[in-house]
Amino acid sequence: MNTAASLLAAEGGANPLLPHAYELVVGIFAFFVVFLVVGKILTPRIQKTLAERTDAIEGGIKRAEDAQAEAQALLKQYRDQLAEARHEASRLREEAREQGAQIKAELREEAQAEARRIVEAAHAQIEADRQQAFAQLRTEIGRLSTDLASRIVGESLEDEARQRRTVDRFLDELESSSAQAVR
């Protein structure tokens, strides 16, 4: 340690760890200037920037939460609309089936009614044709019977009333004999 003391004495007794008084004053003045600049100018700007960043981050998080909530609401609304649309489509399909069955039944009924009408018309036509044929046959048989009876009897059966009675009697006998044959 003697060496350190001899070095200190050689330099004029100044302690190298303690600065000179003018350095101390300039250092303290520079410190206060830096402190004021940092404290009054930079600190508020830094705090303002940090606050803006905090607001931006919190606002972004809030906007993201709002967007997510809105997306969830829209998804729920979409699902509800989709379920309603499916239900409506199912209802429409069922109505279409029912209408199809009803139309089919109506068409079947109309076709059956038309078939009945056609069959009835055919029966009526057949009956009319039969009646007409019967009337023509009766007239022809009457004429032939009258001619035959005239030849057999040898007298003229020109009298129409007599002709009719004769023809009617002949046909009645013919019908009764055919009815007995059927039994």
Secondary structure, 3 states (H helix, E strand, C coil): CHHHHHHHHHCCCCCCCCCCHHHHHHHHHHHHHHHHHHHHHHHHHHHHHHHHHHHHHHHHHHHHHHHHHHHHHHHHHHHHHHHHHHHHHHHHHHHHHHHHHHHHHHHHHHHHHHHHHHHHHHHHHHHHHHHHHHHHHHHHHHHHHHHHHHHHHCCCCCCHHHHHHHHHHHHHHHHHHHHHHHC
